[in-house]
Amino acid sequence: FALDDKGRVELVAQSESTKTTLLIGKSPAHGRCFVRTEAAGEIYEVDKGLDNDAGVRVEKEERTLDVSHFYDLKIFGLTQDEIIDIAITKDDGKTLRVQKVLGEKKEPVQPKADLPKDAKPVWHITEQQGMEADEAAVSSVASTLSGLNAKAYADDVPDAERGLDKPTVKVKLRMKDGSEHEVIFGKIGAEDAIVSVPGKPDAYKVYKYVYDNVTKDLKKKEDEKKDEPQ
């Protein structure tokens, strides 16, 4: 649990009238962690990544707390529901594009379009092949990218080793208001990936699961199609 004297992180939140102390242990999964309210008290598993929020990072299985982790590492602060178009281009030059579409003709939702209040656009693969998309998978990608945070700056990785000159993947998002946002993935390591954003001078490290999520299969599975009402 990493809640002993050596392993835990003490988080104190104090206001004018109250003081709350949490002892934070390791995370059993992304977005979860073990905590105690007293040094020898009960151990709880909570559904918040308090360790990450407190600036704790895992490097080669070692948990570290560094002041640099308190820098602004937010890459995107977008609204997920505003994303209407996601284009994922891999290093072989092929692009998988998913768009929100409407009606039987599957017309792509256009930027700045006034949609009826009862409109229910769905995700659809428009490149490489027109086919139904796995709504949950695409929504997961949109969620990951809309609120994308870095785990650290990539200052300790030499420019020549970042892999950004020959990107592994480029992802472009288009929003309802017509704005576009792009993130470029370079070197993919065992625990993290190097990314950059056009217009921003810094290169970042993100957790490898971000890359894994973005590059997963987004096609609707055959068994899901069979379960749909006819």
N, C-alpha and C positions, 0 to 999 in steps of 0.2 A: 504493500500500500504506500510505501515511502512516506509514512507519517511518524517516523521516529525523529529524534532530535536532529539527526544529520540530514535526513531526506526531505522533511516537510518545509513548506513555505508559509510564513505567518502573514496573513492579510488582515489589516486593521482598518476598519471604516469608522470614522469618528465625526460626529456632529457636535453642536453646542451642548446637547443634552444626553446623547447616547454614544455608546462605544460598542462596536461589534467586532469580535475576533474570530477568524476562521483559520484553521490549520489545514493547508491544502496538500494533498498527496499527489500521486501520479494519476494519469488518465488511463482508464481501461479501454477507452474508445474515443474517437473524435467527438468533441462536444460533451464529454462527461468527465467527472473526476471524483476522487475519494476525498472526503473532508471529515474533520472533527471540530467540535466547538470547544473541547477541553483536551489537554495533553494526554490524558488517560481515559477519555470518554469514548462513547460509541462511535463507530466508523460508519459513515453514510456515503452512498453513491448518489451524486446529484446530476441532473440532466443539463448542466451548464459547464462550459469549458473554463472554469474559474482559474485554472492553472495558466492557460494561455492568456486569458484576460489580464492576469496579474503580471504578465511579462515573462513567464517561465517558458523556456524552449528546450526541446530534446535534441541534442547533438550526439550522434553515435551512442545512444542509450543513456547519456548523461544529461540530467536535468540542470539547466543553468538559468541564472537570473542576471541579466545584464542591462545596464541603463539604456543601451541602444535599442532595446526592445520596446521602450516607451516612445520612440520616435513615431511619427505618423506613417504607418505602413499600409494605409488604405489605398488600394490601387483604383478600385471602382466603388462608387456609392450610388449605384443606379437602382431604379425601381423595376423589379423583375417583370411585372405585368406590362410595362411599357416596351419591352423587347418584342419586336415583330419579325426579326430576321437574324439568323445565326449562320455564318459561313465559316466552315472549318477546312482549311487548306493544309494538307500534309506535305512532307518533303518530296513526295513523288509528283507534286503538282496537281493532284486531284483534289477537287473541292466538294465537300458534302455540305449542302445548303438546306436548312429547314426554315420554313416560313409559316406564319400564321395565315390560314386561308379561311374563306367563307363559302358556304353553299355547295351544291352538288358539283358545280364547275370548278370548285376549289380555287377561286380567285384570290391571289395574295392580297393581304391587307396593305394598303398603301400609306406611306407617311402622311400625317396631317389629315387623314380621311375622317369624315364624320360618320361613325357607324351607328346603326340603330341601337337603342337601349337594350333590346333583347338579342342582339347579335352575340353569337357564341363561336368565335374563331377557334380553330384547332390547328395544331402543328401538323405540317405535311412536308415530306422530303421533295424538294423541287429540283435538286441536283444531288447526286449523279443520276439517279433514276427517280421518276415520279412514283412515290409509293407512300403508304401510310407510315407515320412516325409513331414511336412509342411515346405517348404523352408524358408519362412519368419520367422517362429517361431524359427527354428534352427539357422538361421543367426542372429537373435536377441540374442540368448543365446551365440553364438560365439562372437558377438560384445561386449556383457556385460563382458564376462570373459577375453577376450583378453586384454582389457584395464582396468582391474579391479582395482579400487582405494578404500581404506578404508575411512571411515568418521572419525575414531579415533582409537587409540590404546585401548585395552580392559583392561588397567591397573587397572581401578576402579572396575572391576568385579573379585571377588575371583576365584581362579582356580577351586574350587569345584562347582561353579555356572556357569561355561562357557559351560558345556555340551559337551566338546570336547572328553571326555573319552567314550561317547556313541553318536557318530555322528548322526545327523539327515540326512545328505546327504554328500556323497563324490563325487566329480567330477574330472575326469581325462581327460586331453587333450593330444592328440598325434599330433605332428607337422610333416610337410613334411620331415624335416631333421631327424626324428626319435626320437627327444627329447620328454620328457613327463613332464607335469606339473599337479599338483594336488592341489585342495583346499577343505578343510574340514569344513562343517557347523556344529556348535554346537547348543547352545541355540538360539531359534528363538523368539524374542520379538515382541511387537506391532509395534515398529518403526525401530528396527535394528536386525541384526543377528551377532553372534560371529563366526569368522572363523579363521582358522590357515592354514599355508602352510608348508608341510614337509621341513625341512632344515632351516626354519626361526624360531628364538626363540620367536618372539612376537605373541600374539593373537590380532586380530583386530575386530573392529566393522564395518560392512557394512550396507547400507540401506536395509530394509526388501524387497524392490522391487527386489533386486538382487536374493534373495532366491525365491521369487515368480516367477521370470522370468525363473530361472533354473529348477524349478519343474513343470512348466506348461505342458499341453498336446502338444506333438510334432507331433502327427499323422495328416496326411492330412485329412481334413473334407470331408465327402461324397459329399457335394454340390460342392466342388472344383473339385473333380474328374469328376463330370457330366459336368462341364463347359469346360473340356479339349477337344481339337479337336480329332475326331476319325480317 
